[in-house]
Amino acid sequence: MSGKKRTAGSGAMLDLWRPPQDAGEPIGCLATTYTFDPGLFDEQCLARFLGIESEPNREDLAFLLERESRLGSVYAGVLADYTMAGVEHSLRWDVLPVRIGAGKQHAKLSLLVWSRHVRVVVASANLSEPGYRTNYEVAGAVDLTPEAAALTILQEAIDFLRGLLVLVPGADARPHVLQRAEAFLDQVGKRTGGWKAVGRRSAVHQNLVCTMPPVGRGIGARSSLDEAVGACRKRGGSPDEVWAASPFFDLEAESSRVVAALCKLMARGSKRELWFCVPAIPNNDGRAVPRLAAPKALLTTPPAYQGNVHIEMLPDHDGDKNPRPCWHAKMLALATSQYSALMIGSSNLTVAGMGVANYPRNAEANLLTVVDRVVYSREVNALESVWPEMEEVTDPAAAEWLGARPEDDEESQGAMRLPEGFLSATYRAGEVRQIVLGLAPEQLPPDWQILACARPSQELLTVAAWRASGGQGVVELAWSQPQPPDKLEVRWGEQSAFMPLNVEDGRALPRPAQLDDMSADDMLQILAATDPSAAFRTWARRQKIPESFDGDLDSATPIDLDPLRRYNLQETFLHRIRNRARVFAQLRANLQRPVWGRQALEWRLHGLVGIEPLAQLYVREFLGAGPRADEALLTLADFLIMLREVEYQPADGMLSNAEFGETYQAFLNELAVKLREQVETQRSLVSADMSRFWDRVVERCVS
């Protein structure tokens, strides 16, 4: 890479969350991060992953309902460092805290799964506004399809994520939040088991290289540096040239240790060339010596190992000369005459980041790409072009070495570590609402209390009350408010920290109050729409809530939701029946579409905007129909007839016809029986002919 012109590529991190063409339905995603912004994950990352078109800032109501309706059929979770996990977030997705002794969960890996596409994203960027919008970051994506799948990398990513799950406090008790994550990873493995593996004769080779502490169950410690060099040696020996770009370093002694480890892994018997790219503090005087925010050990250690050192300054602008407030990318390049390799990801050039000592050791994930140097190969130039052009320090010995910036990300702001005795908090929704706490009594501080951050906030549990109730490891506390608390705060001594809160069963969560204003015809139109986003936006506009709709987004209004069309002079009984029959046919076509699994089918049937809620709206209209009871019951009968006529259309990799039929027929039987019981209370208002017709329809559905 020395002497070559290098140009930095650029792109939007959020674009990696968008499904590629023909990706299919979203199935789930599991991401890792150190610092965490739940708003960015919820409104930007998840919205792109799910294909939500409503904008949260301009269409609050439409975005809320569209997100709630789509999240029920997919899995979404974030593995965050324990100090960053106690955030306020939607209980429709999970936050799993990862606790690592003196280290931290520092990896930035995302596993995104659609029915016909899987993407593994490895990056230096946290799930935060600076990481995704302003910092200078680096990311790589590996895409898998049924026709060409890098199954080795996928399995490496799944294994890494499973290792992090072991480090979730209370993992031995396998709480619901952990079971959901494990089930998602199991499902990914099963879905991709029959995909065609990519060929191995390519000149480009990729691996996921990681740093991890030992996590038990026979899984020992891992080192990103050792794994990267080991993979390179398989392509042509140890590297004799190394480039390292890192925004953070250890203090002098530890930095000397990691640089020495790097030198020892390089080729012997020849001069070792090392380039260190470090942060520099700019000055306005061009004659002044460079001021380098790095330990001088980078310069002084390599000569003891036959290393020749070059120092370069990290850029403060991108390839388009746009200013960047912070370089946050981490890159390590390794080269010989036989290959060129680049490692990108989360590992800083530190002891904990590279894993060169047993303690401390972070959890880190990096993508290593090794390209064979062959005649007329373009891949080497393409790989080396990732490295941005940097200014070399001509006389590094004369530079002002300011010492290391600590490895703690500038975004963390010294977050407090929650005492290890507080394991988990689960919200149990339903008619009997509870907050279930998991505690390790022997690891609790002597004096503590837990507060529920709600409206208003309230004291949830104190150490005195806990001891008085027996001091158990599992505590079930009644929760009277209809909505769960935003988050939980733990106070001990003069300190405090937030505790992650997840839901036991998301299907039991209360539905958004805004859905109470939705009529049966409104829900029918949304369920039958070919563009649900447009349907949600149009319905939200009709609620006359100014902040929920922007007029510029009205270009895709479905005809069936146009109020001028629905309430015109042609609204006779016959017109209503014909129009509803046409929309029922559209809904039947949607129900017949392939579905990726039982969870998605269950949500299609029982979800917030689903078949069962629609049936209940029709029952409500029948019970209040008065003299129009016959017409209301006819609508309910036509609805059941439409459901009975559904003929599922299976596809490769989707739910089979037999699996669909088993779940769907049981649902239809149960629904028909329930509707018959509900209608019976107002049977006297219905004509004899309509009553007999209703009985025949129900009998056919339950047979």
N, C-alpha and C positions, 0 to 999 in steps of 0.2 A: 504494500500500500504506500510505501515511502516514495515520494517524488511524483505521485499521481495527483491529478486534479480531482478533487472530491466535491460532490454537490449533494446537498441534503435534500432528500425527498420530503414532501409534506402532505398532510391529509388530516381530515377531521376524525378524532378518536371516536366520536359518536356514530360515525358511519359504519363502524365495525359491528354495531348492534343491529343494523338494518338487515332483514332477511334478503338473501340473493334471490334472483328470479327462480321460480319453480321450487322454492325451499319447502313449500307445504305449510301445514299448520304449526304454530308454536307449541312445543311440548314442555320445555322448561329451561331454566338457566341457573347456574351456580357460579358465583363470582367471589374472588378473594380481594381483600384490600387492607391497608394499614389505617390511614385516616379515612373517614367515611362521611359523605353528605347524602342522607337519605332522599332529600328532595331531588338531587341530580339523578340518582338511581331510579327513583319512582317516575319522575316526570319526563326524563330524557332517555335514559338507557332502556328501561322497561317499555316505555311507550314506543320506541323504535322497534324493539324486539317483537312486541305484540302486533305491530302494524297499526297502532292507534293514530288516527289523523286529527282528532280534536286537539286543540292547543290549550294547555292547562291555564295559561295566563289570560286568554281571551275567551275561553269557552269552559269555564269552571264546571258547570253542571254536566255538560255533554262529556267532558273528559272524565269526570268522576264516575258516571254511570257506565261509560264504555270500558274504563279500566276495571271497575268492579265486575262487570259482566264477563270480561275475558280472563281475568286472573283466576277465576274459579276452576278453569279447566287445565291450568298449567301449574308447574312448580317454579317458584322463584325464591332464591336464598342468597345471602351474603355471609361469607366467613370473614369476620373482621377481628382485628386485634382486640383483646379483652378490654383494654383501656378506651377503645373507641366504639364499643358495641352497644352501649346503653343509650341509644338514640330513640327519639320519637319516630315511629314509622308505621306504615299501614300494616295491620295484622293479616292482610291478604298475602304477605310474603314474610319470610323468616330472616332474622339476624342471629347468627350463631357466633358466640364469642370464642376466641382461641387464646388459651393461656400457655405461654412458653416461658417458664422460669425467669431467668434474667434476660432472655431474648424476646423477640416479638414476632407476630405474624406480619411479615413484610411483603409477602408475595402479592402479585397483581395478575392473577390468572382468571379468565372467564371461560366457562364452558356453556356454549349456546346451542340449543338443540331444537331443530324443527323436524317435521316428519320425514323429509327427504334431504336434510342437510344438517351437518354438525360443524361448528366452528370453534376452534380452540384459540383464544386470544391471550398472548403473553405480552405484558407491557411494563413500563416503568411508572405508569400513571396510576395514582390512587383514584378511587371512585369519589372524586371531589371536584369542585368548581375549578380550582387552580390546575389540577391534573388534567382535566378534560377541556379546558378553555384557554388557559394562559401560559402554562409552563411549556418549556421545551422538553418534549417527551419522545420516547421511542416505543413502537409496538410492532408485533408480528402476528399474523393470523394464519392458521392452518385450516383449510376447508376440506371437508370430507363429504362425499356423495356415495350413493349405492354403487355407482360405476367406478369410482376411484377414491379409495379411502386410505389415509395414512393411519392405519389401525394401531401401529406401535406408539405413535405420539398420543393418540386418544387414550390408549391404555395407561400410558405414563401419566397423563393428566388425571385420569380417574384414580389411579393409585395415590397420586400426590394429594388429591382432595380427600380420599379416605384417610390418609395419614393425619390430615388436619382435623377431621371429625373425631379422631381418637383424643385430640387435645382440647376438645370442648368440655368445660367443667360439667361434671355429673354424667359423663358419657357412659359410665358403667351401668347407670340406671336406664339408659336408652330412652330419654324423654321423647315426646311426640315430634318435637322439632328435629331431633336427630334421626328418627325413623323416616321422616319425610325425605331428608337429604339422602339417606342411604338407599331408599326405594328409588329415588330419581336416578342415582348412579347405576343401580342394578338395571333399571329400565334402559338406560343408554347402552349399556353393554349388550343387552338382549337384542335391541333394535338394530344395532350395527353388526351383530355377529355374522350375518350372511352377506355383508357388503364386500365388494371386491377390493382386495388389497392392491395398493399401487406397486409397480414394478421396482425391483431393487438395483437395477443396472444403471440408474441415473447417475450423473456426475454430481448431483446435489443430494446431500444427506442431512437430515434434521433429527434432533433429539431434544427432549425436555431434560434439562440438567437442573438439579435442585440442591438447595441446602436445607437440611432438616435436623432437628435434634432427635435422639432415639425416642421412639414413641411406644415401645413395648411390642408385645405380640410378635417378637422376632424381627422387628423392623429397626435396624440400627441407624446411626447417624449418617448423614449424607453431606457432601461438599460439592458445591457448584464448580469450584475451581478444579478439583480432582476429576470430576465427571467430564468436564469440558476437555481437559487435556487428554484424558483417557480416550474419549471419542475421537479426538484429532489423531492420536497415535495410531489408531486403526487405519487411518488414511495415508500415513506416510511419516511416522516418527514424531518426535517432540518438536515444538515450534522453536524457531530461532529468532523470530521477531514477534513482539507483543505491543499492542496499543491498549491502553486502559483509560476510559473517560468516566469519571465519577464525581458527583457533586459533594460527597461527604467522605470523611476519612476518620481513622482512629487517631489517638494521640501518638507521639513519636515512637514509643516503645512498641505498641501494638502495630503501628504502620510498618515499622521495620520488620516485624514478624511476618505480616502478610506479603510484603514485597519479597522477602527472603524465600518464602514458600513458592511464590511465583517463579523466581529465578531458578530454584532447584528443579522445577518441573520442565524447564526449557532444555534445549539440545545441549549436549556436552561436546567439547572438543572444538568449538567455534565461538566467535564473539557473539554475545547475546545483545540484541538491540531492543531497547525498551522505550516506548513513548508514553508519558503520563500527561493526560489532558486534565487540567485542574481549574477551579474557579479563580478568577482574578478580579481584584477590585479596581475599577477604572479610575484613571486620573487624567486631568486635563493638560498636564505638562508632558509633552511628548518626550522630553529629555529625562524624565524621572524613571527610576528603575521600576520594573513590574512589581506589583504587590500581589502575592499569591496566597490564597486562602487554603493552604495545604501544609502538611508536615514536611520538613526538610529531609526526613528519612527517605522520601521518594527519590531524592537525588543522591543521598550518601550511602544507601544500602547496596544497590546493584553492583558498584565497582568491586565489592568483596566477593562477588560471584561471577566475575568476568562479564559484567553487564555494562553496556554503553548507554547512557541515559540521555533522552531528549525530553524537554518540557514544552508543552503547548498550552495555550490558554483557551478555555471553553468560550464559545461565542456568546455574545449577548443579543444576538438577532438571528432570525431564521434566514432561509435561503433567499427570501424576497426582501431582505433588509428591514423586516418588521421587528420592532423591539420585543424582546421576550424578557419578562421580569425575573425569570428563574430557570436555569438549566437544571433539569431533574432527571434527565436520561442517564442510564447506566449501560455502558457498552464495553466489551472486551473482545479485541481482535487478535487472532493467532495465525501465524503464517510460516510456511516453509516453501521450498521450491516445488513441492508436490501438492500443496493445498493452500487455500485461504479460508479462514473460519471467522465467524462473527457470533458472539453471544450477546443477546439483548434481554433485558428483563428488569428484575428488581434488585439485584445484588450490587451494592456499593463495594468499593475496594476496601473492605474492612474485614477484620477477623470473623465477626458474626455473620457478615453478609456472604463471604466466600466460603465460610465453614472450614477454616484452617486450624481450628482448635476445638476441643471438646466442649468448651464453655467460655463465653456464651455462644450460642448458635441460633440464628433466626430461622424462620421458615421463608424460603426464597424460591422463586420459580423463574427460569430463564430458558429462552429458546436458542439453541445452538444450531447454526447452519454451516456445514462444511462443504466446500466446493473443490472438486479435484481440478488441478491445473492441467488442462489438456489443450492441444493445439486448436486454435480458432474458437475457443470457448468464450462465450459472452457472459457466462454466469459469474466468473470472477470479477469482471468489471462491474456487473450489476450489484454484486454483494458489497464491493468496496465503495461504491458510490453512496451507500447509506451513511458512510462516515462523513460528517460535514467538514468543510475546510476550516482550519484553525491556524492561528498565528503562533509561530514558534518563538520561544524565549531564547534569544541568541546567547545570552550569558546567564544561565540559571544560577550559577554560584553567586553572582552579584545581586540577584533579585532579593526582594524583601519577603521572607517566608513568614507569614503571619500565624502559622499553625493550623490545625485541623478545625474545620467546622464539625460539630457533633453529628453523628449519623441520624439522630432524631430528625425526622422530616420537619421542615419549617411550618407545616400545616398542623402539627400535633399540639403545639402550645402546652407541652408538659402535662398531658392528661394524667389524672390520678388512677392508680391501680386499685381495683376493688379487692378487699380482703378475700382470701381463697375460700373462706367458709360459706360465701354466698354463691351457690352453684347455679340455680336456675329460677326463673319465674314464668309461670304459664297462666294465661287467662282462659278460664273455662266458660264458654258462652252457653246460651240456652235459657231455659226457664229458671233454672237455679244457677245463678252466676257466682263464680268463685275465682280467687287468685290463689294458685297453688305454688308454694315456695319450696325449693329444694335447698337444704342447708347441710353443711358439714359441721356438726356441733363442736368438734375438737379444734376447729380452725377459725372459729368466730372470735372477734375482738371482745374484750370484757364488757364494753358498753356500746350499744348501737340501737338504731331505730330505722324503720323503713317507711318512707312517705310515698303515697300515690299521687302523682302529678296529674290531677284531673281538674274539673271545674265544678266546685272548688277543690283545692288540694286537701288531703286528709291523711292523718296518721294511720298507717296500715298495721304495723306491728312494732312492739318494743321488746327489748331483751327481757324486761320484767314480765311482760305478758307471755312471752314465749316460754320462759322458765315455769311460770305458773301453770301452763297448759301441758307440761311434761317435757319440754325441750326436745321435741322429736325432730328427725331429719326431714320430714315432709309435713308441711303446715298448710291446711286448707282454710282460707279466709273468705267469708261471705262478702260479696260485692253488690251493693244495692243499686247503684246508678245504672241506667240502661246502656250507657256507652262505657267501654273499658277505659282505664286511665291511659294518658298519653305515654307515660313512662314511669319508672320507679326510681326514687332517690334513696340511697343508703347513706346514713350519717354515722360516724364513729369518731369519738374524740373531737378534734377540731377539723376533721376532714370529711369529705363527702365525694361520692361518685354515683353514676347512674348504673342501673342493673337492667340487662336486656329483658324484654317482655315479649313473649310469643303466644300465639293462640293454640289451644289444644286441638280444636277442629274448626277450620275456617268456615265450613258449611253451616255452623250454628251461629255465626256472627249476625247481629241485627242488620237488616237491610237498610240502605240509605233512606232517610225520611222522604227524600224527593220522589221516590218511587210511589208514594201514597197518592200522588197526583196523576199517576198514569192510568188511563182507561184501558179496557180490554182491546179496543181497536188500536190504540196507540202501541201497545205491546205487540199486537199481531203484526202491525206494519213494520216494526223494527225487526222482529224475528223473521219476517218474510223478505226483508230487503236484501238486495244483492250488494249493497254498500252500507253496512251497519253504521259506519262513522257518519255518513251523510244523514242517515235516519235519526241517529241520536242528536246531531246538531240541529236538525229541523224541529224535532220535538222540543228540544231545549229552548229554541226561539219562541215556540208557541206558548211557553210558560211565562213569557214577557218578563224575563229576568235579564236586564241589559248586559250584565257582565258575563253572561253565559254564551253570548253569540256575537259574532262580528259579521256585518253585512257582506264583507268581501268574500266570505267563505260559503255563500249561498248558491254557488254555481252548480252544486250536485243535488239539489232538492228532488227527492223522489216524487213522482206524480202522485202516488198514493198518499203521501203525507201533506200534499198541498191543501191547506184549509179551504181555499176557494173552490177546489174540485170536490172536496168531501162534503161540503155543506152548500150545495147548489140546489136549484129548483127541481132537479131530477130526482131528489132523494125520496123516492117512493119505496114502498115495501119491496117490490120486485127489483128495483135498482139496487137496494141495499143487499138483498140476497145474492144477486148476480156478482156484485162487486166483492162481497165477502168470499164467495166461492172461488173467484179468481185469485184472491190473496191467499186463501187456504191452499190452493194448488201451488203457489210459490213457496209457502211454508213447507208443504210436503216435499217439494224438490230439495229444499235446504236440509230437511231431516234425513233424506236419502243419501246425502253426500257422505263420502268416506270419512270416518272419524278415527283418530290415531289410537285411542284406547278407551278402556272402560271409564276412567276418570273423566275424560272429555265428554263421553256420552252421558254419564250421570249428570254432569253440569249442564249439558244441552237440554236435559229433561227437567232437572230440579233447580237450576241456577236462578240467580236473581231475576234475570229476564229469560225465562225458560218456559217449557210446556206446562209444567204444573202450576207455576204462578199465573200463567195466562188462563188456565182452566178455572182457577179460583176467582179470577176477575170476572169470568163469564158467570160463575155461580152467584157472585155478588150482584151482578146486573139482573140475573133471573130473580133472585130473592126480593129485589126492589122494583121489579118490572110492573107490578100491578096489573092493569088491563092488557098489557102487552106481554103477558107471561108466555103465551104460545110462541110468539116470535123469539123471545129470549131462550126458551127451551129448544126451539128448532136450531138456533145458532149453536147451542151446546151439543145437540145431537149431530149436527153437521161437523162440528169440531172432532167428535169421537170417530165419526166415519172417516174423516181425513186421516186421523192417526192410525186407524186400522188398515188403511190402504197404503201405508208407507212400505216401500220395497227397497231395502238397503242396497247400495251399489258399492260392494267392496273393491279395494284396490291393493296392490302390492305394498307390504309394509304397514298396512292399516288393520283395523279391527276386522276380524273375519265375519262372514255372514252368520255363522253359528253363534259366535260370541255376541254379536249385535242382537240376534234374535232372542237369546237367553235373557239378556238384560232388558231389552225393549218390551218383550211380551209380558214379562213380570210387571214392569212399570204400567203397561196399558191395562192389565187386569186389575191391579191395585187402584189405579186412577178411576176406572169405570165403576168399581164397587163404591169407592168413596163418593163419587159424584151422585150415584143413585141414592145413597143415604142422605146427602145434603139436599137433593131435590125433593125428597119425600116429605119434608116439612112444609112445603108449599104446593103439594100435589093437587090440592083442591082447587087451585086457581087455573089449572090447565084443562083444556077441553079433552073429551074422551078419546078422540082420534089422535090428538097430539100425545096423550099419555101412552096409548098403545104403541105408537111409533117409537117413542122414547124407550119403552121396555124392550122392543125388538133390537134397537141399536145397542143397548147395554148388554143384552144377552150375547150378541155376536162378539162383543169385545172381551167378554169374560170366558168365552168358550175355549 
